Amino acid sequence: QVQLVETGGGSVQAGGSLRLSCAASGVVFSINPGGWYRQAPGKQRELVASIISSGSTNYANSVKGRFTISRDNAKNTVYLQMNSLKPEDTAVYYCHIAFGGGYWGQGTQVTVSS
């Protein structure tokens, strides 16, 4: 059974930092593409960052230079380090793995106040 468990969300002031974690069971991040998406109220879910088996990463233009996605193969966990947070980063953040039809985590709220 595939399960993705996200932790690390919370509330911060603009300019602050948070690190999200996504621990997987029943599936391996090192051989399947993983990523972080976010969905703000009234908006569509959008890709924030992704990482593939080679370690190559991709970022939305809005977060380039501020967010970093990484992976710990030993812990089967993907991280999203978010620095210089802005109020427009406020959203529910979801972890995703492209295995089979794709699996999602439960989501974690990130709130950035000005």
Contact map, one row per residue, 1 for C-alpha under 8 A:
111000000000000000000000110000000000000000000000000000000000000000000000000000000000000000000000000000000000000000
111100000000000000000001111000000000000000000000000000000000000000000000000000000000000000000000000000100000000000
111110000000000000000001111000000000000000000000000000000000000000000000000000000000000000000000000000101000000000
011111000000000000000111100000000000000000000000000000000000000000000000000000000000000000000011000000111100000000
001111100000000000001111000000000000000000000000000000000000000000000000000000000000000000000000000000001100000000
000111110000000000011110000000000000000000000000000000000000000000000000000000000000000000000110000000001111000000
000011111000000000011100000000000000000000000000000000000000000000000000000000000000000000000000000000000001000000
000001111100000001111000000000000000000000000000000000000000000000000000000000000000000000000000000000000001000000
000000111110000001110000000000000000000000000000000000000000000000000000000000000000000000000000000000000001110000
000000011111000001000000000000000000000000000000000000000000000000000000000000000000000000000000000000000001111000
000000001111100000000000000000000000000000000000000000000000000000000000000000000000000000000000000000000000011110
000000000111110111000000000000000000000000000000000000000000000000000000000000000000000000000000000000000000001110
000000000011111100000000000000000000000000000000000000000000000000000000000000000000100000000000000000000000000111
000000000001111100000000000000000000000000000000000000000000000000000000000000000001111000000000000000000000000111
000000000000111110000000000000000000000000000000000000000000000000000000000000000011110000000000000000000000000000
000000000001111111000000000000000000000000000000000000000000000000000000000000000011100000000000000000000000000000
000000000001001111100000000000000000000000000000000000000000000000000000000000001111100000000000000000000000000000
000000011101000111110000000000000000000000000000000000000000000000000000000000001110000000000000000000000000000000
000000011000000011111000000000000000000000000000000000000000000000000000000000111100000000000000000000000000000000
000001111000000001111100000000000000000000000000000000000000000000000000000000111100000000000000000000000000000000
000011110000000000111110000000000000000000000000000000000000000000000000000011110000000000000000000000000000000000
000111100000000000011111000000000000000000000000000000000000000000000000000011100000000000000010000000001000000000
000111000000000000001111100000000000000000000000000000000000000000000000001111000000000000000000000000000000000000
011110000000000000000111111110000000000000000000000000000000000000000000000110000000000000000000000000000000000000
111100000000000000000011111100000000000000000000000000000000000000000000000100000000000000000000000000000000000000
111000000000000000000001111100000000000000000000000000000000000000000000000000000000000000000000000000000000000000
011000000000000000000001111110000000000000000000000000000000000000000000000000000000000000000000001000000000000000
000000000000000000000001111111110000000000000000000000000000000000000000000100000000000000000000000000000000000000
000000000000000000000001001111111100000000000000000010000000000000000010100111000000000000000000100000000000000000
000000000000000000000000000111111000000000000000000110000000000000000010100100000000000000000000000000000000000000
000000000000000000000000000111111000000000000000000110000000000000000000000000000000000000000000000000000000000000
000000000000000000000000000111111100000000000000000110000000000000000000000000000000000000000000111000000000000000
000000000000000000000000000011111110000000000000011110000000000000000000000000000000000000000000111000000000000000
000000000000000000000000000010011111000000000000011100000000000000000000000001000000000000000011110000000000000000
000000000000000000000000000000001111100000000011111000000000000000000000000001000000000000000011100000000000000000
000000000000000000000000000000000111110000000011110000000000000000000000000000010000000000001111000000000000000000
000000000000000000000000000000000011111000001111100000000000000000000000000000000000000000001111000000000000000000
000000000000000000000000000000000001111100001111000000000000000000000000000000000000000000111100000000000000000000
000000000000000000000000000000000000111110111100000000000000000000000000000000000000000000111000000000000000000000
000000000000000000000000000000000000011111111000000000000000000000000000000000000000000001110000000000000000000000
000000000000000000000000000000000000001111100000000000000000000000000000000000000000000000100000000000000000000000
000000000000000000000000000000000000000111110000000000000000000000000000000000000000000000000000000000000000000000
000000000000000000000000000000000000001111111000000000000000000000000000000000000000000000000000000000000000000000
000000000000000000000000000000000000001101111100000000000000000000000000000000000000000000000000000000000000000000
000000000000000000000000000000000000111100111110000000000000000000000000000000000000000000000000000000000000000000
000000000000000000000000000000000000111000011111000000000000000000000000000000000000000000000000000000000000000000
000000000000000000000000000000000011110000001111110000000011000000000000000000000000000000000000000000000000000000
000000000000000000000000000000000011110000000111110000000011001000000000000000000000000000000000000000000000000000
000000000000000000000000000000000011100000000011111000001111000000011000000000000000000000000000000000000000000000
000000000000000000000000000000001111000000000011111100001110000000001000000000000000000000000000000000000000000000
000000000000000000000000000000001110000000000000111110111100000000001110000000000000000000000000000000000000000000
000000000000000000000000000001111100000000000000011111111000000000000000000000000000000000000000000000000000000000
000000000000000000000000000011111000000000000000001111110000000000000000000000000000000000000000000000000000000000
000000000000000000000000000000000000000000000000000111110000000000000000000000000000000000000000000000000000000000
000000000000000000000000000000000000000000000000001111111000000000000010000000000000000000000000000000000000000000
000000000000000000000000000000000000000000000000001111111100000000000000000000000000000000000000000000000000000000
000000000000000000000000000000000000000000000000111100111110000000001000000000000000000000000000000000000000000000
000000000000000000000000000000000000000000000000111000011111000000000000000000000000000000000000000000000000000000
000000000000000000000000000000000000000000000011110000001111101100000000000000000000000000000000000000000000000000
000000000000000000000000000000000000000000000011100000000111111100000000000000000000000000000000000000000000000000
000000000000000000000000000000000000000000000000000000000011111100000000000000000000000000000000000000000000000000
000000000000000000000000000000000000000000000000000000000001111100000000000000000000000000000000000000000000000000
000000000000000000000000000000000000000000000001000000000011111111100000000000000000000000000000000000000000000000
000000000000000000000000000000000000000000000000000000000011111111100000000000000000000000000000000000000000000000
000000000000000000000000000000000000000000000000000000000000001111110000000000000000000000000000000000000000000000
000000000000000000000000000000000000000000000000000000000000001111110000000000000111100000000000000000000000000000
000000000000000000000000000000000000000000000000000000000000001111111000000000011110000000000000000000000000000000
000000000000000000000000000000000000000000000000100000000000000011111100000000111100000000000000000000000000000000
000000000000000000000000000000000000000000000000111000001000000000111110000001111000000000000000000000000000000000
000000000000000000000000000000000000000000000000001000000000000000011111000001110000000000000000000000000000000000
000000000000000000000000000011000000000000000000001000100000000000001111100111100000000000000000000000000000000000
000000000000000000000000000000000000000000000000000000000000000000000111111111000000000000000000000000000000000000
000000000000000000000000000011000000000000000000000000000000000000000011111110000000000000000000000000000000000000
000000000000000000000000000000000000000000000000000000000000000000000001111110000000000000000000000000000000000000
000000000000000000000010000000000000000000000000000000000000000000000001111110000000000000000000000000000000000000
000000000000000000000011100111000000000000000000000000000000000000000011111111000000000000000000000000000000000000
000000000000000000001111000010000000000000000000000000000000000000000011111111100000000000000000000000000000000000
000000000000000000001110000010000110000000000000000000000000000000001111000111110000000000000000000000000000000000
000000000000000000111100000000000000000000000000000000000000000000011110000011111000000000000000000000000000000000
000000000000000000111000000000000001000000000000000000000000000000111100000001111100000000000000000000000000000000
000000000000000011110000000000000000000000000000000000000000000000111000000000111110000000000000000000000000000000
000000000000000011110000000000000000000000000000000000000000000001110000000000011111100000000000000000000000000000
000000000000001111000000000000000000000000000000000000000000000001100000000000001111100000000000000000000000000000
000000000000011110000000000000000000000000000000000000000000000001000000000000000111110000000000000000000000000000
000000000000111110000000000000000000000000000000000000000000000001000000000000000111111010000000000000000000000100
000000000000011000000000000000000000000000000000000000000000000000000000000000000001111111000000000000000000000111
000000000000010000000000000000000000000000000000000000000000000000000000000000000000111111000000000000000000001111
000000000000000000000000000000000000000000000000000000000000000000000000000000000000011111000000000000000000000100
000000000000000000000000000000000000000000000000000000000000000000000000000000000000111111100000000000000000011100
000000000000000000000000000000000000000100000000000000000000000000000000000000000000011111110000000000000000111100
000000000000000000000000000000000000011110000000000000000000000000000000000000000000000011111000000000000000111000
000000000000000000000000000000000000011100000000000000000000000000000000000000000000000001111100000000000011110000
000000000000000000000000000000000001111000000000000000000000000000000000000000000000000000111110000000000011110000
000001000000000000000000000000000001110000000000000000000000000000000000000000000000000000011111000000011111000000
000101000000000000000100000000000111100000000000000000000000000000000000000000000000000000001111100000011110000000
000100000000000000000000000000000111100000000000000000000000000000000000000000000000000000000111110001111000000000
000000000000000000000000000010011110000000000000000000000000000000000000000000000000000000000011111001110000000000
000000000000000000000000000000011100000000000000000000000000000000000000000000000000000000000001111111100000000000
000000000000000000000000001000011000000000000000000000000000000000000000000000000000000000000000111111100000000000
000000000000000000000000000000000000000000000000000000000000000000000000000000000000000000000000011111000000000000
000000000000000000000000000000000000000000000000000000000000000000000000000000000000000000000000011111100000000000
000000000000000000000000000000000000000000000000000000000000000000000000000000000000000000000001111111110000000000
011100000000000000000000000000000000000000000000000000000000000000000000000000000000000000000001111011111000000000
000100000000000000000000000000000000000000000000000000000000000000000000000000000000000000000111100001111100000000
001111000000000000000100000000000000000000000000000000000000000000000000000000000000000000000111000000111110000000
000111000000000000000000000000000000000000000000000000000000000000000000000000000000000000000110000000011111000000
000001000000000000000000000000000000000000000000000000000000000000000000000000000000000000011110000000001111100000
000001111100000000000000000000000000000000000000000000000000000000000000000000000000000000011100000000000111110000
000000001100000000000000000000000000000000000000000000000000000000000000000000000000000001111000000000000011111000
000000001110000000000000000000000000000000000000000000000000000000000000000000000000000011111000000000000001111100
000000000111000000000000000000000000000000000000000000000000000000000000000000000000001011100000000000000000111110
000000000011110000000000000000000000000000000000000000000000000000000000000000000000111111000000000000000000011111
000000000011110000000000000000000000000000000000000000000000000000000000000000000000011000000000000000000000001111
000000000000110000000000000000000000000000000000000000000000000000000000000000000000011000000000000000000000000111
